[in-house]
Amino acid sequence: MSARDTQLQLDRFLVCGLGSLGQHCVAALKEFGVSVIVIEQVQPHSWEISDLPNLLEDLILGDCRQNSILERAKIHRCRAALIVTSNEQVNAETALAIRQLNPRTRLVVRSAKENLNQLLSEQLGDFIAFDPIQLPASAFAFAALGSETLCFFKLDGQWLQVLKRQINSSDRWCNVRLLHELGSRQRQILYHTHYPGSLPRTFHDWEPNELLQAEDTLVYLETAEQLFFSPAQTLPSRQLKRREWQKNILRFPKRFRGQLSKFWQLSFQQRVRRVALLCGITVSILLLMGTVLFELYYPGITFLAAFTATVILLLGGYGDLFGNLEQIGVIPWWLQLFSLGLSLAGTTFVGVLYALLTEALLSSKFQFIKRRPPIPQQAHIAIIGLGRVGQRIARLLQEFKQAIVGITFNPDFEQTNILDIPLIFGNLKEALAKANLSTAKSVVIVTDDEVLNLEVALMARAINPDSHLVIRTSSQRLSEHLSQLLPRAQVLGTHAVVAEAFATAAFGEKVIALFRFNNQTILVTEYQIESEDTLNGLLLSEVAYGYGVVPILHQKLPNSSILMPLGDIRLAVGDRLVVLATIDGLQRIERGTIDTSAKHWQVRVERALSSEAIFEGANAIARITGCSLGQARELMNHLPGTLPIMLYKHQAQRLIRELNKLLVKASLISGGDR
């Protein structure tokens, strides 16, 4: 293959399926500056992304499973194929067909079948599959946690979390710590601003030597011991419970009347329970009265016999007891009349109890349903819509130890789902009222009906303006309109978020996790350094500041991995690197367009206080800047002097701090100030 053909293959991508997800995948790929060919069965009637036709190199109408159609799309020249139709069978067949025609094309497939995906990956190679339903669920769950925890993910057995922290005057860091002092092997600063609600769009846009002050906003990555979030305290502690129990003993009569009144008011909404209670009380009173009267006035009867006779009468057995005319004469007339009334009343009330019991058994459909937890009262998360996305969000929030309540409009959900969470059924207004929305911490709206999502979002905002509102959409236009209408809400377009992960995977990278922050998607992406890689041979500091990403793990096989690595590690073939990056940072890495405009700072070395400082200072300069050791020693042996290498500001400032520790006096100067 010629060099020109190789370049064509590197820049050509195929997308099969031009639905909502397919259109967003095309848009995400075009941000990388590559050529995109699309296969679709029919010409789309409308475009969700208005200028999408202008982004396509070619649109081929036909069945993407057919070899002739794939050959028309020049599949042998395609670096990757994104197979994202809504039919999983079509996706699997297309993947098999492409692999037969081109064994080198990377396959990125839309599929929710985990076992099949694993088998296809083993057989086809260079294959990755995503479930567009579950992939963004973590972004919804993190958004629901509120303003503090932005993301939680695991790397090599270690949990890491991204936190947003508002500094107040009583904070232990306030007016005490410089920003660079917060960085360590357990913590990495991502964003910082003095202005609440206004965070920079890029990493590293903060001043390391600034003092942290009240009202500052700080976003940082930090290691965590375990996956644990402290849920809101909705119940009193043991001590408070004990005190409350002691008070309740003293005021039991008043409390009992209050509970009875509350139950009575509630029973107007649940008339079945009210009727059952009245019938049960009446039957019990009649049973007690009958037993006492028969024992007192019937000659020679025992207490057990009196109780049995009363039960027989209540069950309609008057004829069984008084069928003998001779026996009737020895019983007082008023007792006979009472027995008749007992039998009539028992027939009525016991019949009602039988009817209620029968109704309860039939309505339960003969299933024993597990009793669900009670609905939280405050500081909880309400999930509205419990389809596949909602269920995945609920499971994640349960792992995070959050108090949650689910609202569903599917009447069969109770019998088909095993989620152990409080559930609410019914019409919209009643369901929102029962969910204690006015005291909820967050409201997550993820039904499949976008109009319903809009309606619920407006109702939820009216009920609780202070809650964190998270809304699911699939339409780009609706997402934009909702973001303007509800500026404080987090509107997540599922296909737009997923498409960025699909596009990233198409370039051969592994997406570990993703979350939304500051109106952009942050991806946790893993790289395996290859010989032609744009990262090969660079210092981690150059990767971080040149490409605008945050290295969070480095591993030089077969050694163990290093979390929060320092910037003086030089990447080599075979290394493993995990970064936090926006889609813009990933594009830069793919293109190799490293930003050198910010690399205009130099270090002026004034003097060293000892010969040992000269020796160690040269080592520090070579290690942090990447220059040769001979060049560093030449500078340290002829002080004062300026290091002739241009550096990024954070890189230069770190070098100055290291030199100061070694008793070497140095200062920062701009490249044009010499």
C-alpha positions as CSV (number, residue, x, y, z in Angstrom):
1,M,0.0,0.0,0.0
2,S,1.4,3.4,-1.0
3,A,1.8,6.2,1.5
4,R,-1.1,8.1,0.0
5,D,-3.4,5.0,0.3
6,T,-2.3,4.6,3.9
7,Q,-3.2,8.2,4.7
8,L,-6.6,7.8,3.0
9,Q,-7.3,4.8,5.2
10,L,-6.3,6.8,8.3
11,D,-8.8,9.6,7.4
12,R,-11.8,7.6,6.2
13,F,-14.5,6.3,8.5
14,L,-17.8,4.4,7.7
15,V,-21.0,4.9,9.6
16,C,-23.8,2.4,9.1
17,G,-27.2,3.8,10.1
18,L,-28.3,7.4,10.0
19,G,-30.7,7.6,12.8
20,S,-30.3,10.1,15.7
21,L,-27.3,8.3,17.1
22,G,-25.7,7.9,13.6
23,Q,-26.1,11.6,12.9
24,H,-24.4,12.5,16.1
25,C,-21.6,10.0,15.4
26,V,-21.0,11.7,12.1
27,A,-20.8,15.1,13.7
28,A,-18.4,13.8,16.4
29,L,-16.2,12.2,13.8
30,K,-16.1,15.4,11.7
31,E,-14.7,17.3,14.7
32,F,-11.6,15.1,14.3
33,G,-11.3,16.3,10.7
34,V,-11.8,13.0,9.0
35,S,-13.8,11.8,5.9
36,V,-17.1,10.1,6.7
37,I,-19.1,7.8,4.5
38,V,-22.6,6.7,5.5
39,I,-24.8,3.8,4.5
40,E,-28.5,4.1,5.1
41,Q,-31.4,2.1,3.6
42,V,-33.6,5.1,2.8
43,Q,-33.0,8.8,2.4
44,P,-33.7,10.5,5.7
45,H,-36.8,12.7,5.6
46,S,-35.4,15.2,8.2
47,W,-32.1,15.9,9.6
48,E,-31.7,16.3,13.4
49,I,-28.4,18.1,12.7
50,S,-29.3,20.6,10.0
51,D,-26.0,20.9,8.1
52,L,-25.2,17.2,8.3
53,P,-25.5,16.5,4.6
54,N,-22.6,18.9,4.0
55,L,-20.4,16.9,6.4
56,L,-20.7,13.6,4.4
57,E,-18.2,12.6,1.8
58,D,-20.8,10.1,0.4
59,L,-24.2,8.8,1.3
60,I,-24.9,5.3,0.0
61,L,-28.5,4.0,0.0
62,G,-28.7,0.3,0.5
63,D,-28.4,-2.6,3.0
64,C,-25.1,-2.3,4.9
65,R,-25.0,-6.1,5.3
66,Q,-24.5,-6.6,1.6
67,N,-20.9,-7.0,0.3
68,S,-21.6,-4.9,-2.8
69,I,-22.8,-2.0,-0.7
70,L,-19.8,-2.2,1.6
71,E,-17.4,-2.3,-1.4
72,R,-19.1,0.8,-2.9
73,A,-18.3,2.5,0.4
74,K,-14.7,1.5,-0.1
75,I,-14.6,-0.5,3.1
76,H,-11.0,-1.7,2.3
77,R,-9.9,1.9,2.8
78,C,-11.8,2.6,6.0
79,R,-9.9,2.9,9.3
80,A,-13.1,2.1,11.3
81,A,-16.7,1.3,10.9
82,L,-19.4,2.6,13.4
83,I,-22.3,0.2,13.1
84,V,-25.2,2.0,14.9
85,T,-28.5,1.0,13.3
86,S,-31.4,0.3,15.7
87,N,-31.5,-3.4,14.8
88,E,-28.9,-5.4,16.7
89,Q,-29.2,-8.4,14.3
90,V,-28.3,-6.1,11.4
91,N,-25.4,-4.7,13.4
92,A,-24.0,-8.2,14.1
93,E,-24.4,-9.3,10.5
94,T,-22.7,-6.1,9.2
95,A,-19.8,-6.6,11.6
96,L,-19.3,-10.1,10.2
97,A,-19.5,-8.9,6.6
98,I,-17.0,-6.1,7.1
99,R,-14.5,-8.3,8.9
100,Q,-14.5,-10.7,5.8
101,L,-13.8,-7.8,3.5
102,N,-11.3,-6.0,5.6
103,P,-9.5,-7.7,8.5
104,R,-7.9,-4.4,9.6
105,T,-11.0,-2.1,10.0
106,R,-11.8,-1.4,13.6
107,L,-15.4,-2.3,14.4
108,V,-17.5,-0.1,16.9
109,V,-20.9,-1.6,17.3
110,R,-24.2,-0.6,18.9
111,S,-25.3,-3.6,21.0
112,A,-26.7,-4.4,24.4
113,K,-26.0,-8.2,24.3
114,E,-22.9,-8.5,26.5
115,N,-22.3,-12.2,26.0
116,L,-22.5,-11.9,22.2
117,N,-20.3,-8.9,22.2
118,Q,-17.6,-10.8,24.1
119,L,-17.8,-13.7,21.7
120,L,-17.6,-11.4,18.6
121,S,-14.7,-9.6,20.1
122,E,-12.8,-12.8,20.6
123,Q,-13.6,-14.0,17.0
124,L,-13.3,-10.8,15.0
125,G,-10.6,-8.9,16.9
126,D,-10.4,-5.1,17.0
127,F,-14.0,-5.0,18.0
128,I,-15.8,-3.0,20.7
129,A,-19.5,-2.7,21.5
130,F,-21.4,-0.1,23.4
131,D,-24.9,-0.1,24.8
132,P,-26.3,3.4,24.0
133,I,-28.8,3.0,26.9
134,Q,-26.4,2.0,29.7
135,L,-23.4,4.1,28.5
136,P,-24.8,7.5,29.5
137,A,-26.5,6.2,32.7
138,S,-23.5,7.0,34.8
139,A,-23.6,10.6,33.5
140,F,-27.2,10.8,34.7
141,A,-26.4,9.2,38.0
142,F,-23.4,11.6,38.7
143,A,-25.5,14.6,37.7
144,A,-28.2,13.5,40.2
145,L,-25.7,13.4,43.0
146,G,-25.7,17.2,43.1
147,S,-23.1,19.8,42.8
148,E,-20.3,18.1,44.8
149,T,-19.6,14.7,43.3
150,L,-19.2,14.8,39.5
151,C,-17.9,11.4,38.8
152,F,-16.8,8.1,40.3
153,F,-14.8,5.4,38.5
154,K,-12.3,2.6,39.2
155,L,-8.8,2.3,37.8
156,D,-6.7,-0.8,38.6
157,G,-8.6,-1.6,41.7
158,Q,-8.6,2.0,43.0
159,W,-11.7,4.2,43.2
160,L,-11.3,7.8,42.1
161,Q,-13.8,10.6,42.3
162,V,-14.1,14.0,40.7
163,L,-15.3,16.6,43.3
164,K,-16.5,20.2,43.0
165,R,-15.9,22.1,46.1
166,Q,-17.1,25.6,47.1
167,I,-14.6,27.1,49.5
168,N,-16.0,29.0,52.5
169,S,-14.3,31.0,55.2
170,S,-14.3,28.0,57.7
171,D,-12.7,25.6,55.2
172,R,-9.4,24.1,56.3
173,W,-7.8,25.1,53.0
174,C,-9.1,28.7,53.0
175,N,-6.3,31.4,53.2
176,V,-3.8,28.6,54.2
177,R,-2.9,26.6,51.1
178,L,-1.6,27.5,47.7
179,L,-3.1,25.7,44.9
180,H,0.0,23.7,43.9
181,E,0.2,22.5,47.6
182,L,-3.0,20.6,47.1
183,G,-1.6,18.4,44.4
184,S,-0.2,15.0,45.3
185,R,-0.3,11.3,44.4
186,Q,-3.8,11.3,45.8
187,R,-5.2,14.5,44.4
188,Q,-5.0,16.4,41.1
189,I,-6.4,19.9,40.6
190,L,-8.6,20.3,37.4
191,Y,-10.2,23.7,37.6
192,H,-10.2,26.8,39.8
193,T,-11.9,30.1,39.7
194,H,-12.5,33.1,42.0
195,Y,-16.0,33.6,40.4
196,P,-18.8,31.3,41.5
197,G,-20.6,29.8,38.5
198,S,-17.9,30.7,36.0
199,L,-15.4,27.9,35.5
200,P,-12.8,27.8,32.6
201,R,-13.4,25.5,29.7
202,T,-9.9,24.0,29.7
203,F,-7.8,22.1,32.2
204,H,-4.7,23.8,33.7
205,D,-6.2,27.3,33.4
206,W,-5.3,28.1,37.0
207,E,-2.4,29.8,38.8
208,P,-0.4,27.3,40.9
209,N,0.9,30.0,43.3
210,E,-2.5,31.5,44.1
211,L,-3.8,31.3,47.7
212,L,-7.1,29.6,48.0
213,Q,-9.7,32.1,49.3
214,A,-13.3,32.1,50.4
215,E,-15.9,31.9,47.6
216,D,-13.4,30.1,45.3
217,T,-14.7,27.1,43.3
218,L,-12.3,24.1,43.1
219,V,-12.7,21.0,41.0
220,Y,-10.3,18.2,41.6
221,L,-9.7,14.4,41.1
222,E,-9.1,12.5,44.3
223,T,-8.6,8.9,45.3
224,A,-11.3,7.3,47.5
225,E,-11.0,4.4,49.9
226,Q,-14.3,2.8,48.8
227,L,-17.4,3.4,46.8
228,F,-19.4,5.2,49.5
229,F,-21.5,8.3,49.7
230,S,-23.0,9.5,52.9
231,P,-26.7,9.7,52.3
232,A,-28.7,12.5,53.7
233,Q,-29.7,12.0,57.3
234,T,-33.4,11.4,56.9
235,L,-33.9,9.4,60.1
236,P,-32.8,10.4,63.6
237,S,-29.7,8.9,65.2
238,R,-29.9,6.2,67.8
239,Q,-29.6,8.7,70.6
240,L,-32.4,10.8,69.2
241,K,-34.5,7.7,68.7
242,R,-34.0,6.7,72.3
243,R,-35.0,10.1,73.5
244,E,-38.0,10.2,71.2
245,W,-39.1,6.7,72.5
246,Q,-39.0,7.9,76.1
247,K,-41.1,10.9,75.3
248,N,-43.6,8.8,73.4
249,I,-44.2,6.6,76.5
250,L,-45.2,9.6,78.5
251,R,-47.6,10.9,75.9
252,F,-48.9,7.6,74.6
253,P,-52.7,8.3,75.0
254,K,-52.4,11.6,73.1
255,R,-50.2,10.0,70.4
256,F,-52.5,7.0,70.1
257,R,-55.5,9.3,69.4
258,G,-53.4,11.3,66.9
259,Q,-52.4,8.1,65.1
260,L,-56.0,6.9,65.1
261,S,-57.2,10.2,63.7
262,K,-54.5,10.1,61.0
263,F,-55.4,6.5,60.0
264,W,-59.1,7.5,59.9
265,Q,-58.4,10.4,57.6
266,L,-56.2,8.2,55.4
267,S,-58.9,5.6,55.2
268,F,-61.2,7.9,53.3
269,Q,-58.7,7.5,50.4
270,Q,-58.5,3.8,51.0
271,R,-62.1,2.7,51.7
272,V,-61.3,-1.0,51.6
273,R,-59.1,-0.7,54.6
274,R,-61.7,1.3,56.5
275,V,-64.5,-1.2,55.8
276,A,-62.3,-4.1,56.8
277,L,-61.4,-2.4,60.0
278,L,-65.0,-1.7,61.0
279,C,-66.1,-5.2,60.1
280,G,-63.3,-6.8,62.1
281,I,-64.0,-4.6,65.2
282,T,-67.8,-5.4,65.0
283,V,-67.3,-9.1,64.7
284,S,-64.8,-9.1,67.6
285,I,-67.3,-7.3,69.8
286,L,-70.1,-9.6,68.9
287,L,-67.9,-12.6,69.5
288,L,-67.0,-11.3,73.0
289,M,-70.6,-10.5,73.9
290,G,-72.0,-13.8,72.7
291,T,-69.4,-15.8,74.6
292,V,-70.0,-14.0,77.9
293,L,-73.8,-14.2,77.6
294,F,-73.9,-17.9,76.7
295,E,-71.6,-18.8,79.6
296,L,-73.7,-16.8,82.1
297,Y,-77.2,-17.8,81.1
298,Y,-77.1,-21.1,79.4
299,P,-77.3,-24.0,81.9
300,G,-74.1,-26.0,82.4
301,I,-72.1,-24.7,79.4
302,T,-68.4,-24.2,79.6
303,F,-66.4,-21.1,78.4
304,L,-65.0,-23.0,75.4
305,A,-68.5,-24.3,74.4
306,A,-69.9,-20.7,74.7
307,F,-67.1,-19.4,72.5
308,T,-67.8,-22.2,69.9
309,A,-71.5,-21.6,69.9
310,T,-70.9,-17.8,69.3
311,V,-68.6,-18.6,66.4
312,I,-71.2,-20.9,64.9
313,L,-73.9,-18.2,65.1
314,L,-71.6,-15.6,63.5
315,L,-71.0,-18.0,60.6
316,G,-74.8,-18.3,60.1
317,G,-75.3,-21.5,62.0
318,Y,-78.5,-20.5,63.9
319,G,-80.4,-23.6,62.7
320,D,-77.6,-25.8,63.8
321,L,-77.9,-24.7,67.4
322,F,-81.6,-24.1,67.8
323,G,-83.1,-26.7,65.4
324,N,-84.4,-28.8,68.2
325,L,-87.8,-27.4,69.5
326,E,-87.5,-29.0,72.9
327,Q,-84.1,-27.3,73.4
328,I,-85.5,-23.9,72.6
329,G,-87.9,-24.0,75.6
330,V,-85.0,-24.0,78.2
331,I,-83.3,-20.9,76.7
332,P,-84.6,-17.4,77.7
333,W,-86.4,-15.6,74.9
334,W,-84.1,-12.6,74.9
335,L,-81.1,-14.9,74.5
336,Q,-82.8,-16.6,71.6
337,L,-83.5,-13.2,70.0
338,F,-79.9,-12.1,70.6
339,S,-78.7,-15.3,69.0
340,L,-80.8,-14.6,65.9
341,G,-79.4,-11.1,65.7
342,L,-75.9,-12.4,66.2
343,S,-76.4,-14.9,63.3
344,L,-77.8,-12.2,61.0
345,A,-75.0,-9.7,61.9
346,G,-72.3,-12.3,61.6
347,T,-73.6,-13.4,58.2
348,T,-73.4,-9.7,57.0
349,F,-70.0,-8.7,58.5
350,V,-68.2,-12.0,58.0
351,G,-69.5,-12.0,54.4
352,V,-68.0,-8.6,53.8
353,L,-64.6,-9.8,55.2
354,Y,-64.8,-12.9,52.9
355,A,-65.4,-10.6,50.0
356,L,-62.5,-8.3,50.9
357,L,-60.2,-11.2,51.3
358,T,-61.2,-12.6,48.0
359,E,-60.7,-9.3,46.3
360,A,-57.2,-8.9,47.8
361,L,-56.2,-12.4,46.7
362,L,-57.4,-11.8,43.1
363,S,-55.9,-8.4,42.8
364,S,-52.5,-9.7,43.9
365,K,-52.5,-12.2,41.0
366,F,-51.5,-14.9,43.4
367,Q,-47.9,-13.4,43.6
368,F,-46.1,-12.7,46.8
369,I,-44.5,-9.3,46.2
370,K,-41.7,-8.2,48.4
371,R,-42.6,-5.3,50.6
372,R,-40.8,-2.2,49.4
373,P,-38.9,0.4,51.5
374,P,-40.9,3.5,52.6
375,I,-40.7,6.6,50.5
376,P,-37.9,9.0,51.7
377,Q,-39.1,12.2,53.3
378,Q,-36.3,14.6,52.4
379,A,-32.8,15.0,50.7
380,H,-33.6,12.1,48.3
381,I,-33.4,11.5,44.6
382,A,-36.6,11.0,42.5
383,I,-36.2,9.0,39.3
384,I,-39.1,9.5,37.0
385,G,-39.2,6.8,34.3
386,L,-37.9,3.4,35.1
387,G,-37.1,2.0,31.7
388,R,-33.6,0.6,31.0
389,V,-32.0,3.9,31.5
390,G,-33.9,4.6,34.7
391,Q,-33.2,1.2,36.2
392,R,-29.5,1.5,35.5
393,I,-29.4,4.9,37.2
394,A,-31.3,3.5,40.2
395,R,-28.8,0.7,40.6
396,L,-25.8,3.1,40.4
397,L,-27.4,5.4,43.0
398,Q,-28.0,2.4,45.2
399,E,-24.3,1.6,45.0
400,F,-23.6,5.2,46.0
401,K,-25.8,4.7,49.1
402,Q,-28.3,7.3,48.0
403,A,-32.0,7.5,49.2
404,I,-34.1,7.2,46.1
405,V,-37.7,6.8,45.0
406,G,-38.9,5.7,41.6
407,I,-42.0,6.8,39.7
408,T,-43.3,4.8,36.8
409,F,-46.4,4.9,34.6
410,N,-46.1,1.2,33.6
411,P,-48.7,-0.8,35.5
412,D,-46.8,-4.1,35.0
413,F,-43.6,-2.8,36.3
414,E,-44.2,-4.2,39.9
415,Q,-44.4,-7.7,38.6
416,T,-41.5,-7.6,36.1
417,N,-38.9,-5.7,38.1
418,I,-36.7,-6.7,41.0
419,L,-35.4,-3.2,42.0
420,D,-35.6,-2.9,45.8
421,I,-36.6,0.7,45.9
422,P,-39.7,2.7,46.9
423,L,-42.1,2.8,44.0
424,I,-45.0,5.1,43.1
425,F,-47.7,4.4,40.5
426,G,-50.6,6.5,39.3
427,N,-51.2,9.7,37.4
428,L,-48.5,12.4,37.2
429,K,-49.8,14.9,39.7
430,E,-50.5,12.4,42.4
431,A,-47.2,10.6,41.9
432,L,-45.2,13.8,42.2
433,A,-47.1,14.7,45.4
434,K,-46.4,11.3,46.9
435,A,-42.7,11.4,46.0
436,N,-42.1,14.4,48.4
437,L,-40.7,16.3,45.5
438,S,-40.7,19.6,47.5
439,T,-37.9,18.2,49.7
440,A,-36.0,16.1,47.2
441,K,-32.3,16.8,46.5
442,S,-32.5,15.9,42.8
443,V,-35.1,15.0,40.2
444,V,-34.0,12.7,37.3
445,I,-36.4,12.6,34.4
446,V,-35.6,9.8,32.0
447,T,-38.9,8.6,30.4
448,D,-38.9,7.6,26.7
449,D,-41.4,10.4,26.0
450,E,-39.6,13.7,25.4
451,V,-42.9,15.7,25.7
452,L,-43.6,14.0,29.0
453,N,-40.1,14.8,30.2
454,L,-40.6,18.5,29.4
455,E,-44.0,18.5,31.2
456,V,-42.5,16.8,34.3
457,A,-39.4,19.1,34.3
458,L,-41.6,22.2,34.4
459,M,-43.8,20.7,37.1
460,A,-40.8,19.7,39.2
461,R,-39.2,23.1,38.8
462,A,-42.4,24.7,40.0
463,I,-42.6,22.4,43.0
464,N,-39.0,22.6,44.1
465,P,-36.9,25.4,42.4
466,D,-33.8,24.4,44.5
467,S,-33.6,20.8,43.4
468,H,-31.0,19.5,40.9
469,L,-32.9,18.8,37.8
470,V,-31.6,16.3,35.3
471,I,-33.5,15.8,32.0
472,R,-33.0,13.2,29.3
473,T,-33.5,14.2,25.7
474,S,-32.5,12.7,22.3
475,S,-33.2,15.7,20.1
476,Q,-30.4,18.3,19.8
477,R,-32.9,21.1,19.2
478,L,-34.9,20.2,22.3
479,S,-31.7,20.0,24.4
480,E,-30.8,23.5,23.3
481,H,-34.2,24.9,24.0
482,L,-34.4,23.3,27.4
483,S,-31.0,24.6,28.4
484,Q,-32.2,28.1,27.7
485,L,-35.6,27.6,29.4
486,L,-34.1,25.9,32.5
487,P,-30.5,27.2,32.7
488,R,-29.9,25.6,36.1
489,A,-31.0,22.2,34.9
490,Q,-28.6,19.6,33.4
491,V,-30.0,18.6,30.0
492,L,-28.3,15.5,28.7
493,G,-28.8,14.5,25.1
494,T,-28.1,10.8,25.3
495,H,-27.2,10.3,21.7
496,A,-24.9,13.3,21.7
497,V,-23.0,12.0,24.8
498,V,-22.8,8.5,23.5
499,A,-21.7,9.6,20.0
500,E,-18.5,11.1,21.5
501,A,-17.7,7.8,23.1
502,F,-18.3,5.9,19.8
503,A,-16.1,8.4,17.9
504,T,-13.3,8.1,20.5
505,A,-13.5,4.3,20.3
506,A,-13.3,4.5,16.5
507,F,-9.7,5.8,16.8
508,G,-8.7,2.8,18.8
509,E,-8.9,4.2,22.3
510,K,-10.7,2.7,25.2
511,V,-13.4,4.8,27.0
512,I,-13.5,3.8,30.7
513,A,-16.0,6.3,31.9
514,L,-17.6,9.6,31.0
515,F,-19.5,12.4,32.7
516,R,-20.9,15.9,32.0
517,F,-19.4,19.0,33.5
518,N,-19.5,22.7,32.5
519,N,-21.7,21.8,29.5
520,Q,-19.1,19.5,28.0
521,T,-18.4,15.8,28.1
522,I,-15.3,14.6,30.0
523,L,-14.0,11.2,29.0
524,V,-11.7,8.9,30.9
525,T,-9.7,7.5,28.1
526,E,-7.0,4.9,27.9
527,Y,-4.1,4.9,25.4
528,Q,-1.6,2.1,24.6
529,I,1.5,3.9,23.2
530,E,2.5,2.7,19.8
531,S,5.5,3.6,17.6
532,E,3.6,5.9,15.3
533,D,1.6,7.4,18.2
534,T,1.5,11.2,18.6
535,L,2.2,10.7,22.3
536,N,5.4,8.6,21.8
537,G,8.5,10.2,23.2
538,L,6.7,13.1,25.0
539,L,7.0,14.0,28.6
540,L,3.8,13.7,30.5
541,S,4.0,17.5,31.2
542,E,4.0,18.1,27.4
543,V,1.1,15.8,27.0
544,A,-0.9,17.6,29.7
545,Y,-0.2,21.2,28.7
546,G,0.3,20.7,25.0
547,Y,-2.9,18.7,24.4
548,G,-5.0,20.0,27.2
549,V,-5.6,16.7,29.0
550,V,-4.9,15.4,32.6
551,P,-2.8,12.3,32.9
552,I,-4.1,10.3,35.8
553,L,-2.4,6.9,35.4
554,H,0.8,5.7,33.8
555,Q,2.1,2.1,33.5
556,K,5.3,1.0,32.0
557,L,4.8,-2.8,31.5
558,P,5.4,-5.1,33.3
559,N,5.7,-2.6,36.2
560,S,2.7,-1.7,38.3
561,S,0.7,1.4,37.4
562,I,1.2,4.8,39.0
563,L,-1.7,7.1,39.9
564,M,-1.4,10.8,39.5
565,P,2.0,10.5,37.8
566,L,4.5,13.4,37.8
567,G,5.1,15.3,34.6
568,D,8.7,14.2,34.2
569,I,7.9,10.7,32.9
570,R,8.7,10.2,29.2
571,L,6.4,8.0,27.2
572,A,7.6,5.1,25.2
573,V,6.2,2.3,23.0
574,G,4.2,-0.1,25.1
575,D,3.3,2.3,27.8
576,R,-0.2,2.6,29.1
577,L,-1.7,6.0,29.8
578,V,-5.1,7.0,31.1
579,V,-6.2,10.7,30.8
580,L,-9.1,12.9,31.6
581,A,-10.0,14.7,28.4
582,T,-12.6,16.7,26.6
583,I,-13.4,15.8,23.0
584,D,-11.2,18.7,21.9
585,G,-8.2,17.3,23.8
586,L,-8.8,13.9,22.1
587,Q,-8.9,15.5,18.7
588,R,-5.6,17.3,19.3
589,I,-4.0,14.0,20.3
590,E,-5.3,12.2,17.3
591,R,-4.1,14.9,14.9
592,G,-0.8,15.5,16.8
593,T,-1.5,19.2,17.0
594,I,0.3,20.0,20.2
595,D,-0.2,23.6,21.5
596,T,3.2,25.3,21.5
597,S,1.8,28.8,21.8
598,A,1.7,28.6,25.6
599,K,5.3,27.3,25.7
600,H,7.0,30.6,26.1
601,W,8.3,30.6,29.6
602,Q,11.9,30.3,30.7
603,V,13.7,29.7,34.0
604,R,16.4,32.1,35.1
605,V,18.9,30.5,37.6
606,E,20.6,33.0,39.8
607,R,22.8,31.1,42.1
608,A,23.3,27.8,44.0
609,L,24.3,27.8,47.7
610,S,26.5,24.7,47.5
611,S,28.3,22.3,45.1
612,E,25.8,19.7,46.0
613,A,23.0,22.1,45.0
614,I,24.7,22.6,41.6
615,F,24.8,18.8,41.0
616,E,21.2,18.1,42.1
617,G,19.9,21.2,40.4
618,A,21.2,20.0,37.1
619,N,19.5,16.6,37.6
620,A,16.2,18.3,38.4
621,I,16.5,20.5,35.3
622,A,17.2,17.5,33.0
623,R,14.4,15.5,34.6
624,I,11.6,18.1,34.5
625,T,12.4,19.8,31.2
626,G,13.6,16.9,29.2
627,C,16.8,18.6,28.1
628,S,20.1,16.7,28.1
629,L,22.0,16.3,31.3
630,G,25.1,17.9,29.7
631,Q,23.1,21.0,28.8
632,A,21.7,21.3,32.4
633,R,25.2,20.9,33.9
634,E,26.6,23.5,31.5
635,L,24.0,26.0,32.8
636,M,24.6,25.2,36.5
637,N,28.3,25.6,36.1
638,H,28.0,29.1,34.6
639,L,25.6,30.9,36.9
640,P,23.7,33.1,36.7
641,G,22.1,31.9,33.5
642,T,18.9,31.3,31.7
643,L,17.7,27.9,30.6
644,P,17.5,28.2,26.7
645,I,14.5,25.8,26.6
646,M,10.9,27.2,26.3
647,L,8.5,25.6,28.9
648,Y,4.9,25.6,29.7
649,K,4.1,27.9,32.7
650,H,3.0,25.1,35.1
651,Q,6.1,23.1,34.0
652,A,8.4,26.1,34.6
653,Q,6.9,26.9,38.0
654,R,7.3,23.3,39.2
655,L,11.0,23.4,38.1
656,I,11.5,26.6,40.2
657,R,9.9,25.0,43.3
658,E,12.1,21.9,42.9
659,L,15.2,24.1,42.5
660,N,14.3,26.1,45.6
661,K,14.0,22.9,47.6
662,L,17.6,22.1,46.5
663,L,18.9,25.6,47.6
664,V,19.0,26.9,44.1
665,K,17.7,30.4,43.5
666,A,15.6,30.6,40.3
667,S,12.8,32.8,38.9
668,L,10.3,32.7,36.1
669,I,10.6,34.9,33.0
670,S,8.6,35.2,29.8
671,G,10.4,34.1,26.7
672,G,10.4,37.6,25.3
673,D,11.7,39.3,28.5
674,R,15.3,38.2,28.3
